[in-house]
Amino acid sequence: MNTPSNAVPESPLEPQKITPAAMSPTRPLYWSIRRELWENRSIYVAPLIVAGVTLLGFLIATIGRAMATVDPARKAAVLTEPNSFAAAVIMATTFVVGVFYCLDALHGERRDRSILFWKSLPVSDLTTVLSKASIPLVVLPLVAFATIVATLLIMLLLSTVVLLMSGLSAATPIPWMQMPLVLLYVLITLALWHAPIYGWLLLVSGWARRATFLWAVLPLIAVQIVEKIAFNTSYFGSMLKYRLVGGMAEAFAHKPHGHVPIVDLSQLTPGNFLSTSGLWIGLAVAAAFLAAAMRLRRYQGPI
Amino acid sequence: MLCIEARGLRKAFGTTIALDGLDLHVEEGHIVGLIGPNGAGKTTALNAILGLTPYQGELKVLGRDPWTDRDQLMRDVCFIADVAVLPRWMRVSQALEYVSGVHPRFDRAKADGFLAKTTIKRASRVRELSKGMVTQLHLALVMAIDAKLLVLDEPTLGLDILFRKQFYDSLLNDYYDRTRTIVVTTHQVEEVQNILTDVMFVNHGRIVLDCSMEEFELRYAELMVHPQHVAAAQALKPIHERQVFGRSILLFDGVDRHRLAALGEVRTPSIADLFVAVMGNQAGAAQGAVA
């Protein structure tokens, strides 16, 4: 990366210029991530729209169903049931956004030839690939966290108003101190667990000339077909399924049934999650995919 | 000091040989025109110099290996590949912010100054700009970088005459300071003839002519021969002959101008005329590469 010792001496004519040494090595990474956010506004717009839709549904629920329900217990249930559903929907949205972002990340710049512009600047392929990988691994979880907390707060506000208007206590079954912690834990474990998926998608987007989605999905299906016909087994399919949804089973002691909100911190099992070989294998595979994507970008030009 | 030093540069795409042992030496402070027919290997050579493509052979740009050191090299090298590479979604203000964010030698005030002379609005996206304005924006970004080497690959492709003229004018007046090196490829040879210090012809992946413009003016002479002297002129072994309005125009390499003056009107040929002569003499040269 950019070490000051490699800085070439200034041209004799204009010694008053900015000294290159003043630039920290993380600055190109920071600006590369900002540039991703400029280009892909769906990273924050899509979760916000889904949150808005969820709130609209909730508003109808409070005005319609909750107001009409006389039984206080059922009234409270109507108002709290959507909480974890809203959180799950927003999380699913950020996952989908992450998948499509990755599929386009290293493909779009080659398609529109702008890769020649990016490569004309002193930003290494390592920085570029890291900045693109950090969108699904860091930025999107943060966006999901902020959106979900804000959405749940607005829901709490609305339901409190409704409960108070009905003369009931505004006691809520959601533990507000624990909720952000649990949410953060879910988002971090999910991001780490899904890292090889994002790595694979980035690699395909850097490699395929067109139809990145097909190139990402069809080989996985092909392997399953071959395995099924040749050995009549489905280990590869189980492996993919485990990678997609198995992380939560490792991160929590009890599988959350349906939409029952996770309320108890004791259900969190970070020790078990961290000692799962699947996590570390996944991270190693993700690192290998990203390294390959980085190497590939050196060779790639416009398509 | 040598700015670019290439020895025996080779590169093949499948069975097509793009660079066939190309030797290239560019001194610091020169403006070099790389002229050649389509498919001669110009862009491949530039891509190798810019660290965009791997190659065989020896290559040093500003003392660095461009393939392994691209990101470091790009602190001192700028390039404009052609008019269409600025990302279309980007706003002008974002482009300025981004480049000043990642480039240690970018002078934001200078870029603002260049843009102030144009009609480009800060809030516009690149896709909303005309082709000429995109080039103006790119040039403003590049000229505000205190680079040692600027590489231009067909920078004015598809622009009208006014933009092309303005492009080279601002390059000479606002950028070139005799310590910077500029390498430019173009098919519009006549537009760069007056700004070049050196000219190189590339064909079949090799340099076939490499001379400074002073040498060019001394060496080559074009003679519009008087009809009665045609035979005498032909005896001096012109490298090329063409007919214009029924009169013969002969191109000589290294023949004394005083001797030629006796046979007709002598002038310095255009690079384009010499290009046609040199390429025409090469077997299998591509046709019509010079506009």
Interface residues (C-beta under 8 A of the other chain):
Chain A: M1 N2 N6 A7 V8 E10 S11 P12 L13 E14 K17 I18 T19 P20 A22 M23 R27 P28 Y30 W31 S32 R34 R35 W38 E39 E109 D112 R113 S114 L116 F117 K119 S120 L121 P122 V123 S124 D125 T127 R298 Y299 G301 P302
Chain B: N47 L50 G51 L52 T53 P54 L62 W67 R70 D71 Q72 L73 M74 R75 D76 C78 F79 I80 A81 A84 V85 L86 P87 R88 W89 M90 R91 Q94 E97 Y98 V99 G101 V102 H103 P104 R105 D107 H138 D146 K148 D177 T179 R180
